[in-house]
Amino acid sequence: MSAKIPKRRTATVKGHPTARQADKVKTVMHEWKQGQLHSGSKSGPVVRSQKQAVAIALSEQRKASGRPQKPKTRRHKKGQRRGD
């Protein structure tokens, strides 16, 4: 009897960026290096800090993931919790 070998999943490993996400980071960092990366919109100031450029790149990477965002959970005000 031969053992059945399971097929490998084509999805990426959790925690590793997809090709589209990696391309987005590459594009953003290239813009920063050329001095064309703006914070916010194109009318915002030019980003000079590498740390800020990385933060923008990771933010855009999450947006490029194609997965829906988790809904924000509502926080109860103090004294308005269930049972109070």
ZAKE-14576 format. One line per 3 residues: number of its first residue (from 1); for each residue x, y negated, z of C-alpha. Coordinates in steps of 0.25 Angstrom, whole numbers, m for minus. Layout:
BEGIN
NUM = X Y Z | ...
// end
This chain:
BEGIN
1 = 0 0 0 | 5 m14 m4 | 3 m25 6
4 = m5 m37 0 | 3 m49 0 | m4 m62 2
7 = m4 m73 m8 | 4 m85 m4 | m5 m98 m2
10 = m2 m109 m12 | m5 m120 m2 | 7 m127 4
13 = 12 m123 18 | 6 m131 29 | 14 m143 32
16 = 21 m144 19 | 16 m155 8 | 10 m151 m5
19 = 16 m156 m18 | 7 m168 m19 | 10 m172 m4
22 = 25 m171 m7 | 24 m179 m19 | 16 m190 m12
25 = 27 m191 m1 | 38 m191 m12 | 30 m202 m19
28 = 29 m211 m7 | 43 m209 m2 | 48 m213 m16
31 = 39 m226 m16 | 45 m229 m2 | 59 m227 m8
34 = 56 m237 m20 | 50 m247 m10 | 36 m246 m16
37 = 29 m239 m4 | 19 m248 3 | 12 m245 16
40 = m3 m245 14 | m6 m249 0 | 2 m256 m11
43 = 0 m269 m5 | 6 m265 9 | 20 m267 13
46 = 31 m259 7 | 36 m247 16 | 50 m249 20
49 = 51 m238 31 | 54 m224 27 | 46 m219 39
52 = 34 m226 34 | 35 m221 20 | 36 m207 25
55 = 23 m210 34 | 16 m215 21 | 21 m203 13
58 = 16 m193 23 | 2 m200 24 | 1 m200 9
61 = 5 m185 9 | m7 m182 18 | m16 m189 9
64 = m11 m181 m3 | m13 m168 4 | m27 m166 m2
67 = m33 m161 11 | m44 m168 18 | m40 m177 30
70 = m45 m172 43 | m57 m180 48 | m54 m189 60
73 = m59 m184 73 | m67 m194 81 | m62 m197 95
76 = m72 m200 106 | m71 m213 114 | m68 m211 128
79 = m81 m207 136 | m88 m203 124 | m84 m189 123
82 = m93 m177 123 | m99 m174 136 | m96 m188 142
// end
